[in-house]
Amino acid sequence: MRPFLTMAQAQKQPTARQLAKIDDFYIPADEEDWNDLVSHKAGLRNETIHTIPADWIASASEATEVQSAMIRSYSRPIYPVASFNDKYHQFGFTTEALDTAAGILAASAEWSRYMHLLDTNDSIDDIGETSTMWPGSFSTARRLQEQTITVHGIRDDMQMGQLPDAEDEAIPNAAAIILLQSISQLVHSKLEWVINRVHFGSQFHQTKSTAYTDGALRSKNTIGIFAIVEVKRRMRQVNTDAILTQEACEVAGWSMSCHGQMAHFNEHFLLISQDRHELFITFVPFDKGYEECLSNGQNTDAFLVMRTFGPFDTGSVNDMHEFGRVVLAAILIVMPVA
């Protein structure tokens, strides 16, 4: 029989989340960092995601610090936008695909008007649909982008100090999906960006963890997921550890669900993130050993490695031009298998 606890005693008992904390927690940038991190909690180095207490594992959005460490992920420092041009071949992109994408964008009058709006910083509210500056299918994305950077009636360019969170996560969420779809529909394909909260479940020995995305790129034919989307209403640097943990848990769940079949970018998964008004593109290699580590606790030398490019500022004409080029090239790459 369990001993009876008074209310006062129960209140003094540490919660599972408190027990699953790690002193001086941080997101590792490489394997050496990860080994240092797990040394901060006694005995953790000898544990796996399958052996830690079940109540130390939560959903991706509420993941504990021990859970974050035990999914064995690390995030490289964010690569600047321009560095994608030096690394794109690692993710299955080709010069031909990127040049074709750039040509399609350049041939789109609506995309050109959208770029002009960003260049002049004119508000979509000041342009009528009959104007020669109206960006057509990109008008809704631009309106939502402006709403994201306008908090309680004050735009970012009038703010002093740290930028406040967007008023509601739904705004940047819709902005991201609509922008992605507006770019992708410049070519005819069997792919679509949806705002659906795609669900992945990860079954571990003692419990199950769930992950819900904020959208996805899926096949209209098979409903297969080709990319996932994660959105936050605040800047990434405000709550970096929690954001990176959630993204890693989502990719881990996706990997377990599809067994690498949807890692179409030279065997990398694709994650698009929007944190307030900034976009990020992350590639994560599929590793069979890592999948076995999550599935049954074997191959515990494997890691989930997040490689992120950004930020792509939705108010920057140069950043959005590059973002559009990469996204459209990604569509061209996966079109044949959609």
Secondary structure, 3 states (H helix, E strand, C coil): CCCCCCHHHHHHCCCHHHHCCCCCCCCCCCHHHHHHHHCCCCCHHHCCCCCCCHHHCCCHHHCCHHHHHHCCEEECCCECHHHHHHHHHHHCCCHHHHHHHHHHHHHCHHHHHHHHHHHHCCCHHHCCCCCCCCCHHHHHHHHHHHHHCEECCEEHHHCCCCCCCCCCCHHHHHHHHHHHHHHHCCCCCCEEEECCCCEEEEECCCCEEEEECCEEEEECCCCCEEEEEEEECCCHHHCHHHHHHHHHHHHHHHHHHHCCCCCCCCCEEEEEEEECCEEEEEEEECCHHHHHHHHHCCCCCCCEEEEEEEEEECCCHHHHHHHHHHHHHHHHHHHHHC
